[in-house]
Amino acid sequence: MSLNRRTLFQAGAAGLGMIAAPHIAGAAERVLTVALPNNPSTLDPIQISNHDAMAITNTVFENLLETDLEGNVVPCLARAMPTISDDALRFTFDLRDDVVFHNGQKFSAEDVKYSYEYMLDPKNRSVRRSLFSPIERIEIENPTRITFLLKHPYRPWLQYMQKFMAVFPKGSREAVGDDAFKSAPVGLGTGPGIFVEWQPDTQLVLKRNPNYWRKGKPAWDRVVAQIVPEDATRLAYLMTGQTQIISAPPPRDFEKLKTQPGIKTGSRVALGGMWFMQTNTKRAPFDDVNFRKAVSCAIDRKAIARDVLYGLLDATATPAPTATSYYNAAADAAIGYNPARAKDYLAKSKYAEKPSFELLVPSIPYLFDAKDSAVVMQSQLAAVGIDMKITLMEQPQILTRAIAGTQVASLMPLMAPADPTFIIQICYTANQIMSKSSGYTNPALDAAIQESYRYTDAARLDPVLKRIQDILVEDCPNIWLGFVGIANAWRDEVKGFAPNSGLSLQLRDVTLG
């Protein structure tokens, strides 16, 4: 622990008492301050990929449905969940009629159709277009009713609405241009927060939407999201009252924060937050399945979860949380921690003699700090004869290289909707945003994923999901480590806040008192 951290916790109580209400800019203004580790790459809801930044975009923009704190899909701009035809190809939504955009334009079905058709148009190059490509067409029945017709049954698409899509005013793209959506989305959302300014690498500012359709919300006048990459600085801001909510506290400090007076903490496993070593099967040494399995069997995930991450990891060697009904324990055991088996796989590989590879690790935490875990993995791999070199790099750069398929291996969590096939689809099927990161495809996997889309009941879905895990474990395209815990810390005056299984920060319901 650095000197900054030691002195922070030693002086914690004093610091909390010294600063009465720095978040109050004026007697009548209620300012909510939050500290995020990473700078957004964009504020455009159809292009965004940074999980931290979604705390801002999902306060400005909304969609027909949203995900609640527990990960359940619930109505938002739609008055209720959609009516679904027996063949699961027609989804009809009844829309709210009391919503206006920040520019004063009344929300209607025209805006929904416009937004989705813009996103689906290949020339607009939405990074998430492939997730919604099963939409065949969209029909407006009246200003408050709209129907989506699908090409084939596609269970997960409702899960993707909030995270990877939003509704914006009809004609807005032509009127203000994509650059406005990227860096200054003024007047373009329906959410509780109206965009004010973005100072890159410094802060983003939102103000209260006085015409928000959820009456009485939000209970703040302004949100200031500070960009604070350094762990110690985020902690200092929290302890001294310069910020009220922080994301991604270092696990070792998160434990100490639990006992600090005036500070509250919370965490929960993110069902869509998979942490894994993104290994490129097109590049040596990960072009050898036996080498990949050797790496997987050499890593003691449970020790890392216990000793390094202080319980903020559901450790598993297969891409399924252990508490779910579709978790495949046999698949987990097949490539889980077993040093003797790791040595056997290494001996079978074409890289048995002094193998080495470079692992890219985020220098600034993304969801949590992975640097200490990487050092432990380095030691565990060395014990079976594998030399792993650690290179620290900013998360956006790692993501860019992974998307392009130019990395050998990277260590980074992906935060996704709770649907169990999402990360599998985007990483291990063709023409997806992360396809090149693994370089892996398998027709049997494709068929199983497509089959899973037909089912919503666990009795039929779970066996397919377990089969998907069997296929992936046999080929081991990546090294799965587990599912991360979302962790936040906040000051006592913050009410109505809790960690969100889908988003690290949900600000709409926060009050200050």
Helices and strands as residue ranges (DSSP letters): H 3-10, H 12-18, E 31-36, H 54-60, E 65-67, E 73-75, E 83-84, E 90-94, H 109-120, G 122-124, G 129-132, E 135-142, E 145-150, G 155-158, H 160-164, H 172-176, H 178-183, E 193-199, E 203-208, E 222-227, H 231-240, E 245-247, H 251-257, E 263-279, H 289-298, H 301-307, E 313-315, H 329-334, H 339-348, E 356-362, H 371-382, E 387-393, H 395-404, E 409-415, H 422-428, H 435-438, H 443-452, H 458-475, E 479-491, E 494-495, E 511-512
